[in-house]
Amino acid sequence: METRVAVMSIIVENPDSVEALNALLHTFSEYVIGRMGIPYRDKNIKLISVAVDAPQNEISALSGKIGKLSGVSIKTAYSGVISSE
């Protein structure tokens, strides 16, 4: 199975969506390389960066599910690094 390395940039504007977001990230935790979260208190938002190494379809599935959360925006940047497991 081929995997890709990608970085997901997430902006959370609705605090009620944080629990659902964390649940999704936990569900896909086997693919998560690392995660960094920054609370931007002045703007009342949260900025999250998640690095993953996963099959393309799993990255797309996670990104799509996160994007459907209320008040959550996501963009995913893919590296050219593709590996076979």
SULMOLIN-V520663 format. One record per backbone hydrogen bond with DSSP energy under -1.0 kcal/mol. NH is the residue of the N-H (numbers start at 0). CO is the residue of the C=O. Records with the same first field share a line. If there is no record, write none. Layout:
# SULMOLIN-V520663
NH=CO + CO
This chain:
# SULMOLIN-V520663
2=82
3=53
4=80
5=51
6=76
7=49
8=74
9=47
10=72
11=45
12=70
13=70
16=13
17=14
20=16
21=17
22=18
23=19
24=20
25=21
26=22
27=23
28=25
30=27
32=50
33=50
35=48
37=46
39=44
40=38
44=39
45=11
46=37
47=9
48=35
49=7
50=33
51=5
52=30
53=3
58=54
59=55
60=56
61=57
62=58
63=59
64=60
65=61
66=62
68=65
71=68
72=10
74=8
76=6
78=4
82=2
84=0
